[in-house]
Protein backbone atom coordinates (compact mmCIF):
# COMPACT_ATOMS: atom_id res chain seq x y z
CA UNK A 1 0.00 0.00 0.00
CA UNK A 2 1.35 3.43 -0.89
CA UNK A 3 2.06 5.73 2.04
CA UNK A 4 0.41 9.12 2.50
CA UNK A 5 3.79 10.72 1.80
CA UNK A 6 4.10 8.83 -1.49
CA UNK A 7 0.61 9.87 -2.60
CA UNK A 8 1.36 13.52 -1.81
CA UNK A 9 4.62 13.23 -3.77
CA UNK A 10 2.84 11.68 -6.77
CA UNK A 11 0.17 14.39 -6.74
CA UNK A 12 2.89 17.05 -6.71
CA UNK A 13 4.70 15.38 -9.62
CA UNK A 14 1.40 15.29 -11.52
CA UNK A 15 0.72 18.91 -10.58
CA UNK A 16 -2.74 18.05 -9.29
CA UNK A 17 -3.95 19.34 -5.92
CA UNK A 18 -5.85 16.68 -4.00
CA UNK A 19 -8.24 17.12 -1.09
CA UNK A 20 -7.64 14.91 1.94
CA UNK A 21 -10.55 12.72 0.93
CA UNK A 22 -9.14 12.39 -2.57
CA UNK A 23 -5.71 11.52 -1.17
CA UNK A 24 -7.26 8.67 0.78
CA UNK A 25 -9.35 7.53 -2.18
CA UNK A 26 -6.55 7.64 -4.73
CA UNK A 27 -4.15 5.99 -2.29
CA UNK A 28 -6.38 2.92 -2.39
CA UNK A 29 -6.97 3.05 -6.15
CA UNK A 30 -3.32 3.54 -7.06
CA UNK A 31 -2.16 0.87 -4.64
CA UNK A 32 -4.64 -1.56 -6.08
CA UNK A 33 -3.65 -0.84 -9.69
CA UNK A 34 0.09 -0.93 -8.90
CA UNK A 35 -0.51 -4.24 -7.14
CA UNK A 36 -2.17 -5.57 -10.28
CA UNK A 37 0.55 -4.43 -12.69
CA UNK A 38 3.24 -5.99 -10.51
CA UNK A 39 2.27 -9.28 -12.16
CA UNK A 40 4.71 -8.23 -14.91
CA UNK A 41 7.56 -9.15 -12.56
CA UNK A 42 6.74 -12.77 -13.34
CA UNK A 43 7.75 -12.31 -16.98
CA UNK A 44 11.43 -12.92 -17.76
CA UNK A 45 12.68 -10.05 -19.93
CA UNK A 46 16.48 -10.33 -19.86
CA UNK A 47 17.84 -9.60 -23.34
CA UNK A 48 14.45 -8.30 -24.55
CA UNK A 49 14.56 -4.95 -26.32
CA UNK A 50 11.71 -2.63 -25.32
CA UNK A 51 9.11 -2.07 -28.06
CA UNK A 52 8.51 1.67 -27.83
CA UNK A 53 6.71 1.87 -31.13
CA UNK A 54 5.39 -0.71 -33.53
CA UNK A 55 5.93 0.49 -37.10
CA UNK A 56 9.71 0.47 -37.07
CA UNK A 57 9.77 4.01 -38.43
CA UNK A 58 12.69 5.99 -37.03
CA UNK A 59 14.01 9.46 -37.78
CA UNK A 60 11.12 10.49 -40.02
CA UNK A 61 12.55 13.68 -41.46
CA UNK A 62 11.56 16.23 -44.05
CA UNK A 63 13.63 18.66 -46.05
CA UNK A 64 14.52 21.86 -44.22
CA UNK A 65 12.33 24.09 -46.37
CA UNK A 66 9.23 26.13 -45.55
CA UNK A 67 6.13 24.00 -46.25
CA UNK A 68 3.72 26.88 -46.60
CA UNK A 69 1.04 24.73 -44.99
CA UNK A 70 -0.50 27.64 -43.13
CA UNK A 71 -0.20 31.41 -43.18
CA UNK A 72 0.82 33.14 -39.98
CA UNK A 73 -1.13 36.36 -40.02
CA UNK A 74 -2.83 38.67 -37.52
CA UNK A 75 -6.01 36.63 -37.53
CA UNK A 76 -4.29 33.36 -36.69
CA UNK A 77 -2.09 35.10 -34.14
CA UNK A 78 -5.16 36.53 -32.47
CA UNK A 79 -6.95 33.17 -32.56
CA UNK A 80 -4.07 31.40 -30.86
CA UNK A 81 -3.37 34.07 -28.25
CA UNK A 82 -7.04 34.43 -27.41
CA UNK A 83 -7.17 30.74 -26.51
CA UNK A 84 -5.05 31.54 -23.48
CA UNK A 85 -7.07 32.17 -20.30
CA UNK A 86 -4.96 35.25 -19.53
CA UNK A 87 -3.57 37.41 -22.27
CA UNK A 88 -2.70 41.01 -22.91
CA UNK A 89 -2.09 42.45 -26.39
CA UNK A 90 0.17 39.93 -28.12
CA UNK A 91 1.26 38.23 -24.95
CA UNK A 92 0.09 35.22 -22.99
CA UNK A 93 0.20 36.13 -19.32
CA UNK A 94 1.70 33.77 -16.77
CA UNK A 95 2.46 34.01 -13.09
CA UNK A 96 6.05 34.83 -12.15
CA UNK A 97 8.46 32.03 -12.93
CA UNK A 98 11.43 33.57 -11.19
CA UNK A 99 10.85 34.82 -7.67
CA UNK A 100 12.50 38.04 -6.63
CA UNK A 101 14.76 37.48 -3.64
CA UNK B 1 -34.86 3.52 -43.23
CA UNK B 2 -31.45 2.97 -41.66
CA UNK B 3 -29.06 4.19 -44.33
CA UNK B 4 -25.68 2.89 -45.36
CA UNK B 5 -23.20 4.60 -47.70
CA UNK B 6 -24.54 2.50 -50.60
CA UNK B 7 -28.18 3.32 -49.90
CA UNK B 8 -27.41 7.04 -49.68
CA UNK B 9 -25.55 6.86 -53.02
CA UNK B 10 -28.47 4.99 -54.56
CA UNK B 11 -31.09 7.34 -53.14
CA UNK B 12 -29.24 10.40 -54.43
CA UNK B 13 -28.70 8.82 -57.85
CA UNK B 14 -32.39 7.90 -58.17
CA UNK B 15 -33.47 11.33 -57.03
CA UNK B 16 -35.33 9.92 -53.99
CA UNK B 17 -33.82 12.67 -51.87
CA UNK B 18 -31.32 15.48 -52.17
CA UNK B 19 -28.20 15.84 -50.05
CA UNK B 20 -29.92 18.56 -48.08
CA UNK B 21 -33.09 16.52 -47.55
CA UNK B 22 -31.31 13.45 -46.22
CA UNK B 23 -29.13 15.58 -43.94
CA UNK B 24 -32.24 17.33 -42.65
CA UNK B 25 -33.99 14.04 -41.90
CA UNK B 26 -30.99 12.93 -39.84
CA UNK B 27 -30.84 16.30 -38.09
CA UNK B 28 -34.54 15.97 -37.23
CA UNK B 29 -34.00 12.48 -35.89
CA UNK B 30 -31.14 13.70 -33.71
CA UNK B 31 -33.34 16.49 -32.36
CA UNK B 32 -35.98 13.91 -31.40
CA UNK B 33 -33.80 11.16 -30.02
CA UNK B 34 -30.48 12.58 -28.87
CA UNK B 35 -31.82 14.18 -25.66
CA UNK B 36 -32.59 10.69 -24.39
CA UNK B 37 -29.42 9.04 -25.64
CA UNK B 38 -26.87 11.85 -25.21
CA UNK B 39 -24.86 10.38 -28.10
CA UNK B 40 -24.02 13.83 -29.48
CA UNK B 41 -22.45 16.47 -27.25
CA UNK B 42 -22.85 19.11 -29.89
CA UNK B 43 -25.12 19.12 -32.90
CA UNK B 44 -24.19 21.39 -35.78
CA UNK B 45 -26.41 23.24 -38.21
CA UNK B 46 -26.02 20.73 -41.04
CA UNK B 47 -26.70 23.45 -43.64
CA UNK B 48 -23.30 24.95 -42.86
CA UNK B 49 -21.53 21.75 -43.86
CA UNK B 50 -23.15 20.63 -47.10
CA UNK B 51 -20.55 19.45 -49.62
CA UNK B 52 -19.19 22.02 -52.04
CA UNK B 53 -18.84 19.61 -54.95
CA UNK B 54 -20.12 16.21 -56.10
CA UNK B 55 -18.23 13.04 -56.75
CA UNK B 56 -16.51 12.27 -53.45
CA UNK B 57 -16.57 8.74 -52.03
CA UNK B 58 -18.77 9.96 -49.16
CA UNK B 59 -20.83 12.53 -51.06
CA UNK B 60 -23.93 13.42 -49.07
CA UNK B 61 -23.27 10.90 -46.29
CA UNK B 62 -24.10 12.26 -42.81
CA UNK B 63 -21.66 11.38 -40.02
CA UNK B 64 -20.47 12.29 -36.54
CA UNK B 65 -17.01 12.47 -35.03
CA UNK B 66 -15.83 11.73 -31.52
CA UNK B 67 -15.29 14.92 -29.57
CA UNK B 68 -11.52 14.44 -29.38
CA UNK B 69 -10.96 15.31 -33.04
CA UNK B 70 -10.39 18.93 -33.85
CA UNK B 71 -12.53 20.92 -36.23
CA UNK B 72 -11.45 24.48 -36.90
CA UNK B 73 -13.66 27.07 -35.22
CA UNK B 74 -15.64 24.45 -33.34
CA UNK B 75 -15.47 23.35 -29.72
CA UNK B 76 -13.50 20.23 -28.84
CA UNK B 77 -14.00 19.10 -25.25
CA UNK B 78 -12.50 15.60 -25.20
CA UNK B 79 -15.37 14.91 -22.80
CA UNK B 80 -13.72 17.09 -20.16
CA UNK B 81 -14.55 20.25 -18.24
CA UNK B 82 -10.96 21.38 -18.68
CA UNK B 83 -11.65 21.91 -22.39
CA UNK B 84 -15.31 22.83 -22.06
CA UNK B 85 -14.85 26.09 -23.95
CA UNK B 86 -11.86 25.25 -26.09
CA UNK B 87 -12.30 26.27 -29.72
CA UNK B 88 -10.01 24.43 -32.14
CA UNK B 89 -7.68 26.46 -34.32
CA UNK B 90 -7.23 23.83 -37.03
CA UNK B 91 -8.79 20.74 -38.60
CA UNK B 92 -7.69 17.23 -37.79
CA UNK B 93 -6.31 15.47 -40.87
CA UNK B 94 -9.24 13.01 -40.85
CA UNK B 95 -11.77 15.85 -40.59
CA UNK B 96 -10.27 17.54 -43.65
CA UNK B 97 -10.32 14.22 -45.54
CA UNK B 98 -13.97 13.50 -44.74
CA UNK B 99 -14.94 16.99 -45.83
CA UNK B 100 -12.99 16.60 -49.06
CA UNK B 101 -14.84 13.31 -49.68
CA UNK B 102 -18.18 15.14 -49.51
CA UNK B 103 -19.51 13.89 -46.18
CA UNK B 104 -21.94 16.00 -44.11
CA UNK B 105 -20.80 16.41 -40.52
CA UNK B 106 -23.69 16.43 -38.05
CA UNK B 107 -21.87 16.97 -34.78
CA UNK B 108 -19.45 15.82 -32.08
CA UNK B 109 -20.03 12.59 -30.22
CA UNK B 110 -19.82 11.96 -26.49
CA UNK B 111 -16.91 10.09 -24.98
CA UNK B 112 -15.23 9.12 -21.73
CA UNK B 113 -13.10 12.04 -20.55
CA UNK B 114 -9.82 12.08 -22.53
CA UNK B 115 -10.81 8.69 -23.93
CA UNK B 116 -10.32 7.11 -20.51
CA UNK B 117 -12.98 4.56 -19.88
CA UNK B 118 -14.96 1.63 -21.21
CA UNK B 119 -18.49 2.90 -20.68
CA UNK B 120 -18.72 6.65 -21.50
CA UNK B 121 -19.72 7.10 -17.83
CA UNK B 122 -16.56 9.16 -17.35
CA UNK B 123 -17.78 11.93 -19.62
CA UNK B 124 -17.98 15.27 -17.82
CA UNK B 125 -21.20 15.87 -19.76
CA UNK B 126 -23.28 12.89 -18.72
CA UNK B 127 -23.26 9.27 -19.90
CA UNK B 128 -24.57 8.04 -23.23
CA UNK B 129 -27.26 5.34 -23.16
CA UNK B 130 -27.11 2.13 -25.14
CA UNK B 131 -29.84 2.36 -27.81
CA UNK B 132 -30.62 -1.36 -27.33
CA UNK B 133 -31.36 -0.85 -23.64
CA UNK B 134 -31.37 2.60 -22.09
CA UNK B 135 -30.39 1.24 -18.66
CA UNK B 136 -27.11 -0.05 -20.07
CA UNK B 137 -23.87 1.58 -21.16
CA UNK B 138 -22.88 1.85 -24.81
CA UNK B 139 -19.29 0.97 -23.94
CA UNK B 140 -16.40 3.38 -24.26
CA UNK B 141 -14.59 5.46 -24.77
CA UNK B 142 -16.22 6.05 -28.20
CA UNK B 143 -19.65 5.34 -26.69
CA UNK B 144 -21.32 8.37 -28.28
CA UNK B 145 -20.07 7.40 -31.75
CA UNK B 146 -21.20 3.78 -31.34
CA UNK B 147 -24.63 4.75 -29.98
CA UNK B 148 -25.16 7.33 -32.73
CA UNK B 149 -24.57 4.71 -35.43
CA UNK B 150 -26.58 2.03 -33.61
CA UNK B 151 -29.52 4.41 -33.24
CA UNK B 152 -29.20 5.54 -36.87
CA UNK B 153 -28.59 9.14 -35.87
CA UNK B 154 -25.91 9.18 -38.58
CA UNK B 155 -24.65 6.75 -41.23
CA UNK B 156 -21.19 6.38 -39.71
CA UNK B 157 -19.04 7.95 -37.03
CA UNK B 158 -15.34 8.22 -36.28
CA UNK B 159 -13.96 6.99 -33.01
CA UNK B 160 -10.49 6.52 -31.56
CA UNK B 161 -9.01 3.34 -30.11
CA UNK B 162 -6.10 3.16 -27.67
CA UNK B 163 -7.05 0.03 -25.73
CA UNK B 164 -10.31 -0.98 -27.40
CA UNK B 165 -12.27 2.26 -27.47
CA UNK B 166 -13.69 1.71 -30.97
CA UNK B 167 -14.10 -2.06 -30.87
CA UNK B 168 -15.61 -2.50 -27.41
CA UNK B 169 -18.42 0.08 -27.82
CA UNK B 170 -19.04 -1.31 -31.32
CA UNK B 171 -19.49 -4.76 -29.73
CA UNK B 172 -21.77 -3.46 -26.98
CA UNK B 173 -23.93 -1.47 -29.41
CA UNK B 174 -24.08 -4.06 -32.20
CA UNK B 175 -22.23 -2.07 -34.87
CA UNK B 176 -19.01 -2.59 -36.83
CA UNK B 177 -15.89 -0.96 -35.37
CA UNK B 178 -12.45 -1.00 -37.02
CA UNK B 179 -9.12 -0.11 -35.44
CA UNK B 180 -6.66 0.24 -38.33
CA UNK B 181 -2.99 -0.75 -38.05
CA UNK B 182 -1.07 1.83 -36.02
CA UNK B 183 0.41 4.19 -38.58
CA UNK B 184 -2.41 3.90 -41.15
CA UNK B 185 -4.44 6.95 -40.11
CA UNK B 186 -3.03 10.32 -39.14
CA UNK B 187 -3.36 11.39 -35.51
CA UNK B 188 -2.83 15.06 -36.42
CA UNK B 189 -5.68 16.88 -34.73
CA UNK B 190 -6.61 13.99 -32.43
CA UNK B 191 -6.36 14.92 -28.76
CA UNK B 192 -3.46 12.66 -27.80
CA UNK B 193 -3.97 10.04 -25.15
CA UNK B 194 -1.17 7.47 -25.53
CA UNK B 195 0.85 8.34 -28.60
CA UNK B 196 2.25 4.88 -29.30
CA UNK B 197 -1.21 3.29 -29.11
CA UNK B 198 -3.85 5.80 -30.35
CA UNK B 199 -5.52 5.20 -33.71
CA UNK B 200 -8.61 6.69 -35.35
CA UNK B 201 -11.14 4.43 -37.07
CA UNK B 202 -14.72 4.11 -38.32
CA UNK B 203 -17.87 2.87 -36.60
CA UNK B 204 -20.36 1.78 -39.24
CA UNK B 205 -23.48 -0.30 -39.82
CA UNK B 206 -21.76 -2.80 -42.07
CA UNK B 207 -18.31 -3.96 -43.19
CA UNK B 208 -18.47 -2.40 -46.65
CA UNK B 209 -18.98 1.04 -45.11
CA UNK B 210 -16.07 0.36 -42.75
CA UNK B 211 -13.85 -0.35 -45.75
CA UNK B 212 -14.98 2.79 -47.60
CA UNK B 213 -14.45 5.12 -44.64
CA UNK B 214 -11.11 3.48 -43.85
CA UNK B 215 -9.91 4.00 -47.44
CA UNK B 216 -10.96 7.64 -47.17
CA UNK B 217 -9.16 8.47 -43.94
CA UNK B 218 -6.02 6.36 -44.25
CA UNK B 219 -2.78 7.57 -45.78
CA UNK B 220 0.49 9.30 -45.05
CA UNK B 221 0.35 12.73 -43.43
CA UNK B 222 3.37 15.02 -43.18
CA UNK B 223 1.94 16.32 -39.92
CA UNK B 224 2.10 12.89 -38.28
CA UNK B 225 5.52 11.33 -38.56
CA UNK B 226 4.22 8.00 -37.25
CA UNK B 227 2.12 7.49 -40.38
CA UNK B 228 3.52 5.06 -42.93
CA UNK B 229 4.51 6.23 -46.39
CA UNK B 230 2.01 4.03 -48.28
CA UNK B 231 -1.26 5.62 -49.42
CA UNK B 232 -4.57 4.10 -48.38
CA UNK B 233 -5.09 0.67 -49.96
CA UNK B 234 -8.12 -0.10 -52.11
CA UNK B 235 -10.19 -2.64 -50.20
CA UNK B 236 -13.90 -2.35 -50.94
CA UNK B 237 -13.74 -3.91 -54.43
CA UNK B 238 -12.08 -7.11 -53.15
CA UNK B 239 -14.41 -7.83 -50.22
CA UNK B 240 -16.35 -10.42 -52.20
CA UNK B 241 -13.41 -12.75 -52.73
CA UNK B 242 -14.17 -16.00 -50.88
CA UNK B 243 -12.12 -17.03 -47.85
CA UNK B 244 -11.85 -20.74 -48.64
CA UNK B 245 -8.55 -22.05 -47.36
CA UNK B 246 -7.83 -19.00 -45.26
CA UNK B 247 -6.28 -19.94 -41.91
CA UNK B 248 -8.07 -18.61 -38.82
CA UNK B 249 -6.30 -18.78 -35.46
CA UNK B 250 -8.29 -19.24 -32.25
CA UNK B 251 -6.15 -18.43 -29.19
CA UNK B 252 -6.97 -20.49 -26.13
CA UNK B 253 -6.13 -17.48 -23.95
CA UNK B 254 -9.20 -15.65 -25.28
CA UNK B 255 -11.59 -18.29 -23.93
CA UNK B 256 -10.53 -18.51 -20.32
CA UNK B 257 -11.98 -17.32 -17.07
CA UNK B 258 -14.02 -14.17 -17.07
CA UNK B 259 -15.70 -14.70 -20.45
CA UNK B 260 -19.50 -14.72 -20.16
CA UNK B 261 -21.18 -17.84 -21.47
CA UNK B 262 -23.66 -15.97 -23.69
CA UNK B 263 -20.75 -14.19 -25.39
CA UNK B 264 -18.75 -17.38 -25.78
CA UNK B 265 -21.76 -19.11 -27.40
CA UNK B 266 -22.15 -16.49 -30.16
CA UNK B 267 -18.40 -16.32 -30.75
CA UNK B 268 -18.15 -20.12 -31.12
CA UNK B 269 -21.07 -20.04 -33.57
CA UNK B 270 -19.29 -17.41 -35.62
CA UNK B 271 -16.15 -19.54 -35.72
CA UNK B 272 -18.23 -22.48 -36.98
CA UNK B 273 -19.68 -20.20 -39.67
CA UNK B 274 -16.16 -19.33 -40.80
CA UNK B 275 -15.44 -23.04 -41.04
CA UNK B 276 -18.58 -23.54 -43.15
CA UNK B 277 -17.28 -20.79 -45.43
CA UNK B 278 -14.18 -22.86 -46.01
CA UNK B 279 -11.75 -21.33 -43.55
CA UNK B 280 -9.32 -23.61 -41.75
CA UNK B 281 -9.64 -23.20 -37.98
CA UNK B 282 -6.32 -23.50 -36.15
CA UNK B 283 -5.83 -23.63 -32.38
CA UNK B 284 -3.08 -21.23 -31.41
CA UNK B 285 -1.58 -19.68 -28.32
CA UNK B 286 -0.65 -16.13 -27.43
CA UNK B 287 1.33 -17.02 -24.30
CA UNK B 288 1.82 -13.46 -23.03
CA UNK B 289 -1.79 -12.36 -23.57
CA UNK B 290 -2.49 -12.68 -19.84
CA UNK B 291 -0.01 -9.86 -19.21
CA UNK B 292 -1.42 -7.51 -21.82
CA UNK B 293 -3.82 -5.70 -19.52
CA UNK B 294 -1.12 -4.97 -16.94
CA UNK B 295 1.29 -3.92 -19.69
CA UNK B 296 -1.31 -1.57 -21.13
CA UNK B 297 -2.29 -0.09 -17.77
CA UNK B 298 1.35 0.85 -17.25
CA UNK B 299 2.37 2.09 -20.70
CA UNK B 300 -0.83 4.04 -21.36
CA UNK B 301 -0.89 6.07 -18.11
CA UNK B 302 2.80 6.90 -18.58
CA UNK B 303 2.18 8.30 -22.04
CA UNK B 304 -1.00 10.00 -20.80
CA UNK B 305 0.87 11.78 -18.03
CA UNK B 306 3.16 13.31 -20.65
CA UNK B 307 0.39 14.17 -23.12
CA UNK B 308 -1.90 15.79 -20.58
CA UNK B 309 0.84 17.96 -19.10
CA UNK B 310 -0.14 20.60 -21.67
CA UNK B 311 -3.39 21.18 -19.76
CA UNK B 312 -1.82 23.64 -17.39
CA UNK B 313 -4.27 26.54 -17.15
CA UNK B 314 -1.85 28.69 -19.16
CA UNK B 315 -2.13 28.09 -22.89
CA UNK B 316 -5.83 27.13 -23.20
CA UNK B 317 -8.65 25.55 -21.32
CA UNK B 318 -9.84 25.90 -17.78
CA UNK B 319 -7.71 28.10 -15.56
CA UNK B 320 -8.23 28.61 -11.85
CA UNK B 321 -8.83 32.27 -11.03
CA UNK B 322 -6.92 33.75 -8.13
CA UNK B 323 -4.18 31.14 -7.85
CA UNK B 324 -1.37 32.64 -5.78
CA UNK B 325 1.54 31.60 -7.99
CA UNK B 326 2.53 29.52 -11.02
CA UNK B 327 2.65 26.23 -9.14
CA UNK B 328 -0.82 26.80 -7.74
CA UNK B 329 -2.16 27.69 -11.17
CA UNK B 330 -1.11 24.22 -12.28
CA UNK B 331 -2.25 22.43 -9.11
CA UNK B 332 -5.66 24.08 -8.94
CA UNK B 333 -6.54 24.30 -12.64
CA UNK B 334 -5.82 20.61 -13.05
CA UNK B 335 -7.56 19.72 -9.78
CA UNK B 336 -10.78 21.38 -10.86
CA UNK B 337 -10.62 20.75 -14.59
CA UNK B 338 -9.93 17.01 -14.60
CA UNK B 339 -12.32 14.28 -13.52
CA UNK B 340 -11.30 11.35 -11.32
CA UNK B 341 -10.18 8.94 -14.05
CA UNK B 342 -7.72 11.35 -15.74
CA UNK B 343 -6.33 12.19 -12.31
CA UNK B 344 -5.91 8.52 -11.51
CA UNK B 345 -4.10 7.76 -14.76
CA UNK B 346 -1.91 10.87 -14.77
CA UNK B 347 -0.76 10.08 -11.25
CA UNK B 348 -0.15 6.44 -12.05
CA UNK B 349 1.92 7.48 -15.07
CA UNK B 350 3.87 10.16 -13.22
CA UNK B 351 4.76 7.63 -10.54
CA UNK B 352 5.75 4.87 -12.95
CA UNK B 353 8.01 7.23 -14.89
CA UNK B 354 9.59 8.82 -11.84
CA UNK B 355 13.16 8.38 -10.80
CA UNK B 356 13.71 5.04 -9.15
CA UNK B 357 10.60 3.48 -10.66
CA UNK B 358 11.10 3.96 -14.41
CA UNK B 359 13.02 0.70 -14.91
CA UNK B 360 10.72 -1.42 -12.78
CA UNK B 361 7.53 -0.13 -14.36
CA UNK B 362 7.66 1.65 -17.72
CA UNK B 363 10.77 -0.01 -19.14
CA UNK B 364 9.65 -3.43 -17.93
CA UNK B 365 6.22 -2.94 -19.52
CA UNK B 366 7.76 -1.97 -22.87
CA UNK B 367 9.81 -5.16 -22.78
CA UNK B 368 6.74 -7.29 -22.09
CA UNK B 369 5.11 -5.39 -24.93
CA UNK B 370 7.84 -6.72 -27.25
CA UNK B 371 7.00 -10.25 -26.13
CA UNK B 372 3.29 -9.69 -26.74
CA UNK B 373 4.10 -8.43 -30.23
CA UNK B 374 6.35 -11.47 -30.85
CA UNK B 375 3.42 -13.76 -29.96
CA UNK B 376 1.41 -12.17 -32.78
CA UNK B 377 4.32 -12.32 -35.23
CA UNK B 378 4.80 -16.01 -34.42
CA UNK B 379 1.09 -16.80 -34.73
CA UNK B 380 0.83 -14.95 -38.03
CA UNK B 381 3.52 -17.20 -39.50
CA UNK B 382 0.88 -19.90 -39.43
CA UNK B 383 -2.50 -18.12 -39.68
CA UNK B 384 -3.92 -15.24 -41.68
CA UNK B 385 -6.26 -13.82 -39.04
CA UNK B 386 -6.89 -14.38 -35.34
CA UNK B 387 -10.39 -14.36 -33.84
CA UNK B 388 -12.19 -14.28 -30.52
CA UNK B 389 -14.61 -12.24 -28.44
CA UNK B 390 -14.25 -8.44 -28.42
CA UNK B 391 -15.57 -7.96 -24.89
CA UNK B 392 -15.92 -10.44 -22.00
CA UNK B 393 -19.53 -9.43 -21.47
CA UNK B 394 -22.42 -7.72 -23.20
CA UNK B 395 -23.28 -4.14 -22.27
CA UNK B 396 -23.45 -3.85 -18.49
CA UNK B 397 -25.81 -1.61 -16.56
CA UNK B 398 -25.03 2.05 -15.97
CA UNK B 399 -23.29 2.32 -12.60
CA UNK B 400 -22.49 -1.39 -12.38
CA UNK B 401 -18.70 -1.10 -12.72
CA UNK B 402 -18.11 2.58 -12.07
CA UNK B 403 -16.99 2.24 -8.45
CA UNK B 404 -14.15 -0.20 -9.10
CA UNK B 405 -11.52 0.98 -11.59
CA UNK B 406 -9.95 -2.47 -12.00
CA UNK B 407 -13.33 -4.10 -12.76
CA UNK B 408 -13.84 -1.50 -15.48
CA UNK B 409 -10.31 -2.05 -16.85
CA UNK B 410 -11.08 -5.76 -17.27
CA UNK B 411 -13.53 -4.84 -20.07
CA UNK B 412 -10.48 -4.27 -22.25
CA UNK B 413 -8.89 -7.66 -21.72
CA UNK B 414 -9.26 -8.89 -25.33
CA UNK B 415 -8.75 -5.56 -27.02
CA UNK B 416 -5.54 -4.20 -25.45
CA UNK B 417 -3.11 -6.83 -26.84
CA UNK B 418 -3.96 -5.52 -30.31
CA UNK B 419 -3.03 -1.93 -29.52
CA UNK B 420 0.21 -3.00 -27.88
CA UNK B 421 1.18 -4.99 -30.97
CA UNK B 422 -0.07 -2.32 -33.39
CA UNK B 423 -2.01 -4.80 -35.54
CA UNK B 424 -5.44 -4.00 -37.01
CA UNK B 425 -8.67 -5.46 -35.64
CA UNK B 426 -12.38 -5.20 -36.22
CA UNK B 427 -15.43 -5.95 -34.10
CA UNK B 428 -18.38 -7.39 -35.99
CA UNK B 429 -21.84 -7.97 -34.44
CA UNK B 430 -22.65 -11.69 -34.27
CA UNK B 431 -26.10 -12.01 -32.83
CA UNK B 432 -27.50 -11.37 -29.38
CA UNK B 433 -26.66 -12.98 -26.06
CA UNK B 434 -29.15 -15.70 -25.16
CA UNK B 435 -29.58 -14.38 -21.60
CA UNK B 436 -29.57 -10.63 -21.99
CA UNK B 437 -30.68 -10.21 -25.59
CA UNK B 438 -27.88 -7.67 -25.98
CA UNK B 439 -25.46 -7.52 -28.96
CA UNK B 440 -22.31 -9.63 -28.96
CA UNK B 441 -19.15 -8.58 -30.81
CA UNK B 442 -16.73 -10.88 -32.66
CA UNK B 443 -13.16 -9.66 -32.92
CA UNK B 444 -11.06 -10.40 -36.00
CA UNK B 445 -7.38 -9.46 -35.82
CA UNK B 446 -5.14 -9.08 -38.85
CA UNK B 447 -1.46 -8.84 -39.69
CA UNK B 448 0.21 -5.44 -39.68
CA UNK B 449 -1.18 -3.40 -42.62
CA UNK B 450 -3.39 -6.29 -43.75
CA UNK B 451 -6.78 -4.59 -43.36
CA UNK B 452 -7.67 -6.10 -46.74
CA UNK B 453 -7.76 -9.70 -45.44
CA UNK B 454 -9.32 -8.61 -42.16
CA UNK B 455 -12.19 -6.81 -43.85
CA UNK B 456 -12.68 -9.61 -46.34
CA UNK B 457 -13.15 -12.18 -43.56
CA UNK B 458 -15.47 -9.81 -41.71
CA UNK B 459 -17.48 -9.18 -44.88
CA UNK B 460 -17.88 -12.86 -45.72
CA UNK B 461 -18.97 -13.65 -42.17
CA UNK B 462 -21.39 -10.73 -42.15
CA UNK B 463 -22.95 -11.79 -45.46
CA UNK B 464 -23.40 -15.35 -44.25
CA UNK B 465 -25.45 -14.32 -41.21
Interface residues (C-beta under 8 A of the other chain):
Chain A: X6 X10 X11 X13 X14 X15 X16 X17 X18 X22 X26 X29 X30 X32 X33 X34 X36 X37 X38 X39 X40 X41 X42 X43 X45 X48 X49 X50 X51 X52 X53 X54 X55 X57 X60 X62 X67 X69 X70 X76 X79 X80 X83 X84 X85 X86 X92 X94 X95 X96 X97
Chain B: X86 X87 X89 X90 X182 X183 X196 X222 X223 X225 X226 X228 X288 X291 X294 X295 X297 X298 X305 X309 X312 X313 X314 X315 X316 X317 X318 X319 X323 X325 X326 X327 X328 X329 X330 X331 X332 X334 X335 X338 X343 X344 X346 X347 X348 X349 X350 X351 X354 X361 X363 X364 X365 X366 X367 X368 X369 X370 X371 X373 X405 X406 X409 X420 X421 X422 X448
